Amino acid sequence: MHRVLIIGSPGAGKSTLSRALATRTGLPLYHMDRLHWLPGWIERDRDEAFGEVRKVLAQDRWIIDGNYGSTLPERVKRADTVVWLDYPTAQCLWRVFRRRWQYRGTNRPDMTEGCNENINWEFLHFVTTFRRSWHGRNGRALRDFAGVVIKLRSQRETDEWLASLAARAVLA
């Protein structure tokens, strides 16, 4: 596990998991939100964003969290492990609201400085339709993937998986 991609619905906990995994493995961590957004919620130029992603992919070791379908096939090609957080929509929505409250008036640690946490109807629609619209897209992107796919459907499964990594590290 040297090149890990973490995908899933907004609010599933991709960034939380990626930070915990980076701590356990020592792998450098990159957030797609930081690669995509400039301060003030300005989208980075598409070619520039692709260039930033390619710089990360050229490295031998990394964790990348985030979806961003335009670069997903390229990221999957370089990954050796994909962790897919396939959590229920209601849980993701709850976490989105909780995150909004937690980071009100400021930005999350995994977001570009100057992109304060916010919620709008477009984003809520994206969260509520994510599983239906992205499930097939992720499945197609992973169809020919030769690495390991770890599909986690609940926080309990995620916690157990992280604990198993810690146990294996102790035994190694």
C-alpha positions in Angstrom: 0.0 0.0 0.0 2.1 2.9 -1.4 -0.3 4.8 -3.6 -3.8 5.0 -2.0 -6.8 6.6 -3.5 -9.8 7.4 -1.2 -13.1 8.0 -2.8 -16.7 8.4 -1.7 -19.6 10.8 -1.1 -19.1 14.2 0.4 -19.5 13.8 4.1 -18.4 10.1 4.1 -15.2 11.0 5.9 -12.6 10.8 3.1 -10.4 13.5 4.6 -10.7 12.1 8.1 -9.8 8.7 7.0 -6.9 9.9 4.8 -5.4 11.8 7.8 -5.7 8.7 10.0 -4.1 6.6 7.3 -1.3 9.1 6.6 -0.5 9.0 10.4 -0.4 5.2 10.5 1.5 4.7 7.2 3.7 7.8 6.9 2.5 8.3 3.3 2.3 11.9 2.1 -1.3 13.1 1.9 -2.9 15.2 -0.9 -6.5 16.5 -0.9 -8.1 16.9 -4.3 -10.0 19.9 -2.9 -6.7 21.7 -2.4 -5.5 20.8 -5.8 -8.8 21.9 -7.4 -9.7 25.2 -5.6 -7.9 28.5 -5.3 -8.7 30.9 -2.4 -12.2 32.3 -2.5 -13.8 29.2 -4.1 -12.2 30.0 -7.5 -11.7 26.9 -9.6 -8.2 26.3 -10.8 -7.7 26.3 -14.5 -8.4 22.7 -15.7 -4.9 22.3 -17.3 -3.2 23.7 -14.2 -5.3 21.4 -12.0 -4.4 18.4 -14.1 -0.7 19.4 -13.9 -0.9 19.6 -10.1 -2.5 16.1 -10.0 0.1 14.7 -12.4 2.9 16.0 -10.1 1.5 14.0 -7.2 0.9 10.9 -9.3 4.6 11.0 -10.5 5.6 10.3 -6.9 6.2 6.8 -5.6 4.2 7.2 -2.5 1.0 9.1 -1.7 -2.6 9.2 -0.4 -5.0 11.2 -2.5 -8.6 11.8 -1.2 -11.4 13.1 -3.3 -13.5 12.2 -6.3 -13.2 14.8 -9.2 -14.2 12.5 -12.0 -12.1 14.2 -14.7 -8.9 12.9 -13.1 -10.2 9.7 -11.6 -9.1 7.3 -14.4 -5.6 8.7 -14.3 -5.4 8.4 -10.5 -6.8 4.9 -10.6 -4.1 3.9 -13.1 -1.4 4.9 -10.7 -2.9 3.7 -7.4 -2.2 0.3 -5.9 -5.0 0.6 -3.4 -8.5 2.2 -3.6 -10.5 2.7 -0.5 -14.2 3.4 -1.4 -16.3 4.8 1.3 -19.8 3.7 0.2 -21.8 5.1 3.2 -25.6 5.7 3.3 -26.7 9.0 1.9 -28.5 10.0 5.2 -25.3 9.5 7.1 -23.3 11.6 4.6 -25.9 14.4 4.7 -25.8 14.5 8.5 -22.0 14.7 8.4 -22.1 17.5 5.9 -24.3 19.6 8.2 -22.2 18.7 11.2 -19.0 19.7 9.3 -20.7 23.0 8.3 -21.4 23.7 11.9 -17.9 22.7 13.1 -16.1 24.9 10.5 -18.6 27.8 10.3 -16.8 31.0 9.3 -13.5 29.2 8.5 -12.2 26.5 6.2 -11.5 22.8 6.9 -7.9 21.6 7.2 -8.2 19.7 4.0 -9.5 22.7 2.0 -7.6 25.6 0.4 -7.2 28.6 2.7 -9.9 31.1 1.9 -12.5 28.6 1.0 -14.7 28.8 4.0 -17.1 25.9 4.7 -20.5 26.5 3.2 -23.6 24.6 2.0 -25.9 25.5 -0.9 -28.7 23.7 -2.6 -26.5 22.6 -5.5 -24.1 20.9 -3.1 -26.9 19.2 -1.1 -28.3 17.9 -4.4 -24.9 16.5 -5.3 -24.7 14.7 -1.9 -28.2 13.3 -2.1 -27.7 12.0 -5.7 -24.0 10.9 -5.3 -24.5 7.2 -4.7 -26.9 6.9 -7.6 -24.9 8.9 -10.1 -21.3 8.0 -9.0 -21.7 4.3 -8.1 -21.6 3.3 -11.7 -18.9 5.7 -12.6 -16.6 4.4 -9.8 -17.4 0.9 -10.7 -16.5 1.5 -14.3 -13.3 3.3 -13.3 -12.3 0.3 -11.1 -13.4 -2.5 -13.5 -9.9 -3.2 -14.9 -8.0 -2.0 -11.7 -5.4 -4.6 -10.9 -4.8 -3.3 -7.3 -6.7 -3.8 -4.1 -10.2 -2.3 -3.7 -11.4 -1.9 -0.1 -15.1 -1.0 -0.1 -16.3 0.2 3.4 -20.0 0.7 4.0 -20.1 2.1 7.5 -18.0 3.9 10.1 -17.7 0.6 12.0 -16.2 -1.2 9.0 -13.8 1.7 8.5 -12.8 1.7 12.2 -12.2 -2.0 12.1 -10.1 -1.8 8.9 -7.9 1.0 10.4 -7.5 -1.1 13.6 -6.5 -4.1 11.5 -3.8 -2.0 9.9 -2.5 -1.0 13.3 -2.6 -4.6 14.4 -0.7 -5.7 11.3 1.9 -3.0 11.8 2.5 -4.3 15.4 2.9 -7.8 14.1 5.2 -6.9 11.3 
